[in-house]
């Protein structure tokens, strides 16, 4: 890791930025939720269209109970929402912000790894 050979502080930069760092707890929690590969795959699928738990499980080759657990975590994080249609429950992304997060993430990975 590269570091300075001497310790010195640029007081002008420090004074300009000190106290400006926002509370990052919520964003860190969001990234923790999205750090799970299965949850990220579910969010990706839901960015394409609304799906029920059974559909998601079939696409990913997972047990319905496993997918349900991940959807619960995503729902608590306000990343997905659901609607009931008779005995079926359909999931979709909570809002367009989630789509932007995923698109930007993929764009960054493609840019970084190519």
Secondary structure per residue as TSV (DSSP state, phi and psi in degrees):
chain	resnum	aa	ss	phi	psi
A	1	X	-	360.0	134.6
A	2	X	-	-80.5	137.7
A	3	X	-	-147.9	163.9
A	4	X	-	-65.7	148.3
A	5	X	S	-81.6	-18.5
A	6	X	S	-130.2	155.6
A	7	X	-	-98.5	117.0
A	8	X	-	-148.2	149.7
A	9	X	-	-116.4	133.3
A	10	X	-	-88.9	97.1
A	11	X	H	-58.6	-34.6
A	12	X	H	-64.2	-46.9
A	13	X	H	-66.8	-42.9
A	14	X	H	-61.3	-48.2
A	15	X	H	-63.6	-34.3
A	16	X	H	-68.9	-36.5
A	17	X	H	-101.7	-16.5
A	18	X	T	-61.9	132.7
A	19	X	T	82.2	4.2
A	20	X	-	-99.6	-6.9
A	21	X	-	-71.6	120.7
A	22	X	-	-73.1	168.3
A	23	X	-	-66.9	121.1
A	24	X	-	-105.3	6.2
A	25	X	H	-59.4	-49.7
A	26	X	H	-62.1	-42.5
A	27	X	H	-67.6	-39.1
A	28	X	H	-62.6	-40.6
A	29	X	H	-64.9	-39.8
A	30	X	H	-59.9	-45.7
A	31	X	H	-67.0	-32.5
A	32	X	H	-62.8	-42.6
A	33	X	H	-63.7	-43.8
A	34	X	H	-77.6	-9.5
A	35	X	T	-72.9	-14.8
A	36	X	S	-81.4	127.0
A	37	X	H	-62.2	-39.4
A	38	X	H	-64.8	-44.9
A	39	X	H	-63.6	-37.5
A	40	X	H	-64.3	-39.5
A	41	X	H	-64.3	-40.9
A	42	X	H	-62.7	-45.2
A	43	X	H	-61.8	-41.2
A	44	X	H	-60.0	-48.2
A	45	X	H	-59.5	-42.7
A	46	X	H	-70.9	-16.4
A	47	X	H	-73.9	-18.1
A	48	X	H	-88.8	-42.3
A	49	X	-	-171.6	164.4
A	50	X	-	-66.8	136.2
A	51	X	E	-140.8	153.5
A	52	X	E	-91.4	165.9
A	53	X	H	-56.3	-42.4
A	54	X	H	-62.0	-40.4
A	55	X	H	-62.6	-46.5
A	56	X	H	-62.0	-44.5
A	57	X	H	-60.5	-42.6
A	58	X	H	-66.2	-42.4
A	59	X	H	-64.0	-42.2
A	60	X	H	-90.1	-7.2
A	61	X	T	68.7	37.8
A	62	X	-	-119.4	164.2
A	63	X	-	-72.1	146.5
A	64	X	H	-58.5	-39.1
A	65	X	H	-63.2	-36.9
A	66	X	H	-65.2	-46.9
A	67	X	H	-63.5	-40.7
A	68	X	H	-59.9	-42.0
A	69	X	H	-59.7	-47.6
A	70	X	H	-64.8	-38.6
A	71	X	H	-64.4	-35.8
A	72	X	H	-62.5	-44.1
A	73	X	H	-63.3	-43.1
A	74	X	H	-65.3	-36.3
A	75	X	H	-67.8	-43.4
A	76	X	H	-61.6	-33.8
A	77	X	T	-82.3	4.1
A	78	X	T	61.4	33.5
A	79	X	S	-96.8	-29.2
A	80	X	E	-129.9	158.7
A	81	X	E	-133.1	168.8
A	82	X	E	-136.9	160.8
A	83	X	E	-138.7	145.5
A	84	X	E	-100.1	135.4
A	85	X	E	-130.8	91.8
A	86	X	T	67.1	-121.3
A	87	X	T	-92.1	-3.4
A	88	X	E	-95.8	144.3
A	89	X	E	-120.3	124.0
A	90	X	E	-110.1	138.5
A	91	X	E	-110.3	147.4
A	92	X	E	-148.2	168.8
A	93	X	E	-69.7	146.5
A	94	X	S	-65.8	-39.2
A	95	X	S	-161.8	176.7
A	96	X	H	-67.2	-21.6
A	97	X	H	-58.6	-37.4
A	98	X	H	-63.5	-41.7
A	99	X	H	-60.7	-43.7
A	100	X	H	-63.5	-41.0
A	101	X	H	-59.3	-46.6
A	102	X	H	-66.5	-46.1
A	103	X	H	-60.7	-44.8
A	104	X	H	-64.6	-39.0
A	105	X	H	-61.7	-47.6
A	106	X	H	-64.1	-40.2
A	107	X	H	-61.5	-40.9
A	108	X	H	-65.6	-44.3
A	109	X	H	-64.1	-43.7
A	110	X	H	-63.4	-39.2
A	111	X	H	-68.0	-41.9
A	112	X	H	-72.5	-36.4
A	113	X	H	-99.8	2.8
A	114	X	-	-107.1	360.0
